[in-house]
């Protein structure tokens, strides 16, 4: 027991603890933003990713503390190989939060946040605190502050649009296209479908506009048309 305590005292415990506590703090801050945004990988996930990355790098950086069976002069290690392993492994976790929803893909930002959290944890693990904290600050700013800025950037908004009519009351395709064009939409894809009973005809399309308010205007215009049996406007995530 006394020998174990002596070995523990010989280790730079405070220095190691600082690395881990900073990894916990930084990973937690990024994770809090993701949790607040309602993302699947949130607080605990980012904390564990950051601490795991820090621990793996500490294994490499502090080898003299645990590799005592061989003279250090005979050991040749490359710490960057561990960093490469961390980045490769984190790809599997990042892929787990990316999923396809309809015609769009969600989770890319969360996957990117997990990736950079692992990179920050790697820096903290080797004691490169200043750039790690700067990277953490910039990451939080990107995820939160720049979200507001992004809303002011002009962008195109897409939606999956479905129109259903009784077979004997179908509006011609050109008339549908003219209505959409008048309301500020562009039709990107157009498909047709007749249901199994043969009494309902369906237009299925992907539409695009530069103003989200156009979706509301389209909805009101379709509500005024008695020929429309049913419609659906599903905005695709940006």
C-alpha positions as a Markdown table, in Angstrom:
| # | Residue | x | y | z |
|---|---|---|---|---|
| 1 | Unk | 0.0 | 0.0 | 0.0 |
| 2 | Unk | 2.8 | 2.4 | 0.9 |
| 3 | Unk | 4.5 | 1.6 | -2.4 |
| 4 | Unk | 1.3 | 2.4 | -4.3 |
| 5 | Unk | 0.9 | 5.7 | -2.5 |
| 6 | Unk | 4.5 | 6.6 | -3.3 |
| 7 | Unk | 4.0 | 5.9 | -6.9 |
| 8 | Unk | 0.8 | 8.0 | -6.9 |
| 9 | Unk | 2.6 | 10.9 | -5.2 |
| 10 | Unk | 5.4 | 10.8 | -7.8 |
| 11 | Unk | 2.9 | 11.4 | -10.6 |
| 12 | Unk | 2.0 | 15.0 | -11.5 |
| 13 | Unk | -1.5 | 14.6 | -10.2 |
| 14 | Unk | -2.4 | 18.2 | -10.3 |
| 15 | Unk | -1.2 | 18.6 | -13.9 |
| 16 | Unk | -3.2 | 15.5 | -15.0 |
| 17 | Unk | -6.3 | 16.7 | -13.1 |
| 18 | Unk | -6.1 | 20.1 | -14.8 |
| 19 | Unk | -6.1 | 18.4 | -18.3 |
| 20 | Unk | -9.2 | 16.3 | -17.4 |
| 21 | Unk | -11.1 | 19.0 | -15.7 |
| 22 | Unk | -10.6 | 21.4 | -18.6 |
| 23 | Unk | -11.7 | 18.7 | -21.0 |
| 24 | Unk | -14.9 | 18.2 | -18.8 |
| 25 | Unk | -15.6 | 21.9 | -18.7 |
| 26 | Unk | -15.0 | 22.6 | -22.4 |
| 27 | Unk | -16.9 | 19.5 | -23.6 |
| 28 | Unk | -19.7 | 20.3 | -21.2 |
| 29 | Unk | -20.0 | 23.9 | -22.6 |
| 30 | Unk | -20.3 | 22.7 | -26.2 |
| 31 | Unk | -22.6 | 19.9 | -25.1 |
| 32 | Unk | -24.9 | 22.3 | -23.3 |
| 33 | Unk | -25.4 | 24.3 | -26.5 |
| 34 | Unk | -26.2 | 21.1 | -28.4 |
| 35 | Unk | -28.7 | 20.0 | -25.6 |
| 36 | Unk | -30.3 | 23.5 | -25.6 |
| 37 | Unk | -30.8 | 23.1 | -29.4 |
| 38 | Unk | -32.5 | 19.8 | -28.9 |
| 39 | Unk | -29.8 | 17.7 | -30.6 |
| 40 | Unk | -29.5 | 13.9 | -29.9 |
| 41 | Unk | -25.8 | 14.2 | -28.9 |
| 42 | Unk | -25.8 | 16.7 | -26.1 |
| 43 | Unk | -24.1 | 17.4 | -22.8 |
| 44 | Unk | -22.9 | 14.0 | -21.6 |
| 45 | Unk | -21.8 | 12.9 | -25.0 |
| 46 | Unk | -19.6 | 15.9 | -25.6 |
| 47 | Unk | -18.1 | 15.6 | -22.1 |
| 48 | Unk | -17.2 | 12.0 | -22.6 |
| 49 | Unk | -15.8 | 12.7 | -26.1 |
| 50 | Unk | -13.6 | 15.5 | -24.9 |
| 51 | Unk | -12.3 | 13.6 | -21.8 |
| 52 | Unk | -11.7 | 10.4 | -23.8 |
| 53 | Unk | -9.6 | 12.3 | -26.3 |
| 54 | Unk | -7.7 | 14.0 | -23.5 |
| 55 | Unk | -7.0 | 10.7 | -21.8 |
| 56 | Unk | -5.8 | 9.0 | -24.9 |
| 57 | Unk | -3.3 | 11.8 | -25.6 |
| 58 | Unk | -2.2 | 11.8 | -22.0 |
| 59 | Unk | -1.3 | 8.1 | -22.4 |
| 60 | Unk | 1.1 | 9.1 | -25.1 |
| 61 | Unk | 2.5 | 12.3 | -23.6 |
| 62 | Unk | 3.1 | 10.9 | -20.1 |
| 63 | Unk | 4.6 | 7.6 | -21.2 |
| 64 | Unk | 7.6 | 7.8 | -18.8 |
| 65 | Unk | 5.1 | 7.6 | -15.9 |
| 66 | Unk | 3.7 | 4.2 | -16.9 |
| 67 | Unk | 6.2 | 2.7 | -19.3 |
| 68 | Unk | 8.8 | 1.7 | -16.7 |
| 69 | Unk | 9.7 | -1.8 | -17.9 |
| 70 | Unk | 12.1 | -0.5 | -20.6 |
| 71 | Unk | 14.7 | 2.2 | -20.7 |
| 72 | Unk | 13.1 | 5.3 | -22.3 |
| 73 | Unk | 16.1 | 5.6 | -24.6 |
| 74 | Unk | 15.0 | 2.5 | -26.4 |
| 75 | Unk | 11.4 | 3.7 | -26.9 |
| 76 | Unk | 10.5 | 5.7 | -30.0 |
| 77 | Unk | 6.9 | 6.9 | -30.1 |
| 78 | Unk | 5.0 | 9.3 | -32.3 |
| 79 | Unk | 2.2 | 11.1 | -30.3 |
| 80 | Unk | 0.5 | 12.2 | -33.6 |
| 81 | Unk | -0.4 | 8.6 | -34.3 |
| 82 | Unk | -2.6 | 8.6 | -31.3 |
| 83 | Unk | -4.3 | 11.8 | -32.5 |
| 84 | Unk | -4.9 | 10.2 | -35.8 |
| 85 | Unk | -6.5 | 7.2 | -34.0 |
| 86 | Unk | -8.8 | 9.5 | -32.0 |
| 87 | Unk | -9.9 | 11.3 | -35.1 |
| 88 | Unk | -10.5 | 8.1 | -37.0 |
| 89 | Unk | -12.5 | 6.6 | -34.1 |
| 90 | Unk | -14.6 | 9.7 | -33.6 |
| 91 | Unk | -15.9 | 9.3 | -37.1 |
| 92 | Unk | -18.0 | 6.3 | -36.1 |
| 93 | Unk | -19.7 | 8.4 | -33.3 |
| 94 | Unk | -20.2 | 11.3 | -35.6 |
| 95 | Unk | -21.8 | 9.0 | -38.2 |
| 96 | Unk | -24.3 | 7.8 | -35.6 |
| 97 | Unk | -25.9 | 11.3 | -35.2 |
| 98 | Unk | -26.3 | 11.9 | -39.0 |
| 99 | Unk | -29.6 | 10.6 | -40.4 |
| 100 | Unk | -31.8 | 11.0 | -43.4 |
| 101 | Unk | -35.2 | 12.6 | -42.9 |
| 102 | Unk | -37.3 | 12.7 | -46.1 |
| 103 | Unk | -35.2 | 14.3 | -48.8 |
| 104 | Unk | -32.8 | 16.0 | -46.4 |
| 105 | Unk | -29.9 | 15.0 | -44.1 |
| 106 | Unk | -29.9 | 16.1 | -40.5 |
| 107 | Unk | -27.2 | 16.0 | -37.8 |
| 108 | Unk | -24.2 | 17.3 | -39.8 |
| 109 | Unk | -23.6 | 20.2 | -37.4 |
| 110 | Unk | -23.8 | 17.9 | -34.4 |
| 111 | Unk | -21.3 | 15.5 | -36.0 |
| 112 | Unk | -19.0 | 18.4 | -36.7 |
| 113 | Unk | -19.3 | 19.6 | -33.1 |
| 114 | Unk | -18.4 | 16.1 | -31.8 |
| 115 | Unk | -15.4 | 16.1 | -34.2 |
| 116 | Unk | -14.0 | 19.4 | -33.0 |
| 117 | Unk | -14.7 | 18.5 | -29.4 |
| 118 | Unk | -12.5 | 15.5 | -29.9 |
| 119 | Unk | -9.8 | 17.8 | -31.4 |
| 120 | Unk | -10.0 | 20.2 | -28.5 |
| 121 | Unk | -9.8 | 17.2 | -26.1 |
| 122 | Unk | -6.7 | 16.1 | -27.9 |
| 123 | Unk | -5.1 | 19.6 | -27.3 |
| 124 | Unk | -6.0 | 19.6 | -23.7 |
| 125 | Unk | -4.6 | 16.1 | -23.3 |
| 126 | Unk | -1.1 | 17.3 | -24.3 |
| 127 | Unk | -1.4 | 20.4 | -22.2 |
| 128 | Unk | -1.8 | 22.8 | -25.2 |
| 129 | Unk | -4.4 | 24.8 | -23.1 |
| 130 | Unk | -4.3 | 28.2 | -24.8 |
| 131 | Unk | -5.2 | 27.1 | -28.4 |
| 132 | Unk | -7.7 | 24.6 | -26.9 |
| 133 | Unk | -9.6 | 27.3 | -25.0 |
| 134 | Unk | -9.5 | 29.6 | -28.0 |
| 135 | Unk | -10.9 | 26.8 | -30.2 |
| 136 | Unk | -13.6 | 26.2 | -27.6 |
| 137 | Unk | -14.6 | 29.8 | -27.6 |
| 138 | Unk | -14.7 | 30.0 | -31.4 |
| 139 | Unk | -16.7 | 26.7 | -31.4 |
| 140 | Unk | -19.3 | 28.1 | -29.0 |
| 141 | Unk | -19.5 | 31.3 | -31.0 |
| 142 | Unk | -20.0 | 29.4 | -34.2 |
| 143 | Unk | -22.8 | 27.2 | -32.7 |
| 144 | Unk | -24.7 | 30.0 | -30.9 |
| 145 | Unk | -23.8 | 33.5 | -32.1 |
| 146 | Unk | -23.3 | 32.7 | -35.8 |
| 147 | Unk | -26.7 | 30.9 | -35.7 |
| 148 | Unk | -28.3 | 34.3 | -35.5 |
| 149 | Unk | -26.1 | 35.7 | -38.2 |
| 150 | Unk | -26.9 | 32.7 | -40.5 |
| 151 | Unk | -30.5 | 33.6 | -40.4 |
| 152 | Unk | -29.7 | 36.9 | -42.1 |
| 153 | Unk | -27.8 | 35.3 | -45.0 |
| 154 | Unk | -30.0 | 35.0 | -48.1 |
| 155 | Unk | -30.7 | 31.4 | -48.8 |
| 156 | Unk | -32.9 | 29.1 | -50.8 |
| 157 | Unk | -35.6 | 27.1 | -49.0 |
| 158 | Unk | -36.9 | 23.8 | -50.3 |
| 159 | Unk | -40.0 | 21.8 | -49.6 |
| 160 | Unk | -41.7 | 18.6 | -50.6 |
| 161 | Unk | -45.1 | 19.5 | -52.0 |
| 162 | Unk | -47.9 | 17.0 | -52.6 |
| 163 | Unk | -51.3 | 18.0 | -54.2 |
| 164 | Unk | -54.2 | 15.5 | -54.4 |
| 165 | Unk | -57.3 | 15.8 | -56.5 |
| 166 | Unk | -60.3 | 13.7 | -57.4 |
| 167 | Unk | -59.7 | 12.1 | -60.7 |
| 168 | Unk | -62.4 | 14.2 | -62.4 |
| 169 | Unk | -61.3 | 17.5 | -60.9 |
| 170 | Unk | -57.5 | 17.5 | -61.6 |
| 171 | Unk | -56.0 | 20.9 | -62.2 |
| 172 | Unk | -53.7 | 20.8 | -65.3 |
| 173 | Unk | -50.0 | 20.7 | -64.6 |
| 174 | Unk | -49.3 | 24.0 | -66.3 |
| 175 | Unk | -51.9 | 25.7 | -64.1 |
| 176 | Unk | -50.2 | 24.3 | -61.0 |
| 177 | Unk | -46.8 | 25.5 | -62.2 |
| 178 | Unk | -48.2 | 28.9 | -63.0 |
| 179 | Unk | -49.6 | 29.2 | -59.5 |
| 180 | Unk | -46.4 | 28.2 | -57.9 |
| 181 | Unk | -44.4 | 30.6 | -60.1 |
| 182 | Unk | -46.8 | 33.5 | -59.3 |
| 183 | Unk | -46.2 | 32.9 | -55.6 |
| 184 | Unk | -42.4 | 32.9 | -56.0 |
| 185 | Unk | -41.6 | 29.2 | -56.3 |
| 186 | Unk | -39.6 | 27.2 | -58.7 |
| 187 | Unk | -40.5 | 23.5 | -59.4 |
| 188 | Unk | -37.4 | 21.4 | -59.3 |
| 189 | Unk | -38.9 | 17.9 | -59.6 |
| 190 | Unk | -42.4 | 16.7 | -60.6 |
| 191 | Unk | -43.9 | 13.3 | -60.2 |
| 192 | Unk | -47.4 | 11.8 | -60.8 |
| 193 | Unk | -49.4 | 9.1 | -59.0 |
| 194 | Unk | -52.8 | 7.6 | -59.3 |
| 195 | Unk | -54.0 | 5.7 | -56.2 |
| 196 | Unk | -54.9 | 2.0 | -56.2 |
| 197 | Unk | -58.6 | 2.6 | -56.5 |
| 198 | Unk | -58.1 | 5.0 | -59.4 |
| 199 | Unk | -60.1 | 7.9 | -58.0 |
| 200 | Unk | -57.4 | 10.2 | -56.6 |
| 201 | Unk | -54.6 | 11.8 | -58.7 |
| 202 | Unk | -51.5 | 13.2 | -57.1 |
| 203 | Unk | -48.8 | 15.7 | -58.0 |
| 204 | Unk | -45.6 | 15.2 | -56.0 |
| 205 | Unk | -42.8 | 17.7 | -56.4 |
| 206 | Unk | -39.9 | 19.5 | -54.8 |
| 207 | Unk | -40.2 | 23.3 | -54.8 |
| 208 | Unk | -37.8 | 26.1 | -54.0 |
| 209 | Unk | -38.2 | 29.7 | -52.9 |
| 210 | Unk | -36.0 | 32.5 | -51.4 |
| 211 | Unk | -38.6 | 33.5 | -48.8 |
| 212 | Unk | -40.1 | 31.3 | -46.1 |
| 213 | Unk | -43.3 | 33.4 | -46.0 |
| 214 | Unk | -44.1 | 32.1 | -49.5 |
| 215 | Unk | -45.0 | 28.8 | -47.9 |
| 216 | Unk | -47.8 | 30.4 | -45.9 |
| 217 | Unk | -49.0 | 32.2 | -49.0 |
| 218 | Unk | -49.1 | 29.0 | -50.9 |
| 219 | Unk | -51.1 | 27.3 | -48.2 |
| 220 | Unk | -53.7 | 30.0 | -48.1 |
| 221 | Unk | -54.0 | 30.0 | -51.9 |
| 222 | Unk | -54.6 | 26.2 | -51.9 |
| 223 | Unk | -57.2 | 26.4 | -49.2 |
| 224 | Unk | -59.2 | 28.7 | -51.5 |
| 225 | Unk | -59.3 | 26.1 | -54.3 |
| 226 | Unk | -62.3 | 23.7 | -53.9 |
| 227 | Unk | -60.7 | 21.3 | -56.5 |
| 228 | Unk | -57.8 | 20.5 | -54.1 |
| 229 | Unk | -58.7 | 17.4 | -52.1 |
| 230 | Unk | -55.6 | 17.4 | -50.0 |
| 231 | Unk | -52.2 | 19.0 | -49.9 |
| 232 | Unk | -49.0 | 18.8 | -48.0 |
| 233 | Unk | -46.0 | 21.2 | -47.8 |
| 234 | Unk | -43.1 | 19.7 | -45.9 |
| 235 | Unk | -40.2 | 22.1 | -45.6 |
| 236 | Unk | -36.8 | 20.5 | -45.8 |
| 237 | Unk | -34.3 | 21.2 | -43.1 |
| 238 | Unk | -31.5 | 23.6 | -44.3 |
